[in-house]
Amino acid sequence: MKNAIENVNCSLNELNEAKASLEQALSTVEKPENKKLIQDSLNSVCESIECVQNAVKNYKESSK
């Protein structure tokens, strides 16, 4: 079973994979309205990545 920070790091990895997929989608989309939807999603994922990176950076391990 993963501990808390391991789960957070997994989430960060998955967000980075989602970012790469959305960037790929953005490079192949044709309709402008779809491009905007994908770009908005990409922007949200990028914001989430920043939040999770901040959580990792500031994570405090419990003292045993």
C-alpha positions as CSV (number, residue, x, y, z in Angstrom):
1,M,0.0,0.0,0.0
2,K,1.3,3.4,-1.0
3,N,1.7,6.1,1.6
4,A,0.3,9.6,1.2
5,I,3.3,11.2,-0.6
6,E,3.6,8.2,-3.0
7,N,0.0,8.7,-3.9
8,V,0.6,12.4,-4.5
9,N,3.6,11.6,-6.7
10,C,1.5,9.1,-8.7
11,S,-1.1,11.8,-9.2
12,L,1.5,14.1,-10.4
13,N,2.8,11.5,-12.9
14,E,-0.8,10.9,-14.2
15,L,-1.4,14.7,-14.6
16,N,1.8,15.0,-16.6
17,E,0.6,12.1,-18.8
18,A,-2.8,13.9,-19.2
19,K,-0.9,17.1,-20.2
20,A,1.1,15.2,-22.8
21,S,-2.1,13.7,-24.2
22,L,-3.9,17.0,-24.4
23,E,-0.9,18.6,-26.1
24,Q,-1.0,15.9,-28.7
25,A,-4.7,16.4,-29.1
26,L,-4.2,20.1,-29.5
27,S,-1.7,19.5,-32.3
28,T,-4.2,17.4,-34.3
29,V,-7.6,19.1,-33.6
30,E,-9.2,20.7,-36.6
31,K,-12.3,22.7,-35.4
32,P,-11.6,25.9,-33.6
33,E,-14.3,25.3,-31.0
34,N,-12.8,21.9,-30.2
35,K,-9.3,23.5,-30.0
36,K,-10.6,25.9,-27.4
37,L,-12.2,23.1,-25.3
38,I,-8.9,21.2,-25.4
39,Q,-6.9,24.3,-24.6
40,D,-9.1,25.1,-21.6
41,S,-8.7,21.5,-20.4
42,L,-4.9,21.7,-20.9
43,N,-4.8,25.0,-18.9
44,S,-6.7,23.3,-16.0
45,V,-4.4,20.4,-16.0
46,C,-1.3,22.7,-16.0
47,E,-2.8,24.6,-13.0
48,S,-3.4,21.3,-11.2
49,I,0.2,20.2,-11.9
50,E,1.4,23.4,-10.2
51,C,-0.8,22.7,-7.2
52,V,0.4,19.2,-6.8
53,Q,4.1,20.1,-7.4
54,N,3.6,22.7,-4.6
55,A,2.1,20.0,-2.3
56,V,5.1,17.7,-3.0
57,K,7.6,20.5,-2.4
58,N,6.0,21.5,0.9
59,Y,5.0,18.0,2.2
60,K,6.1,17.4,5.7
61,E,6.9,13.9,6.8
62,S,5.5,12.8,10.1
63,S,8.2,12.5,12.8
64,K,8.1,9.0,14.4
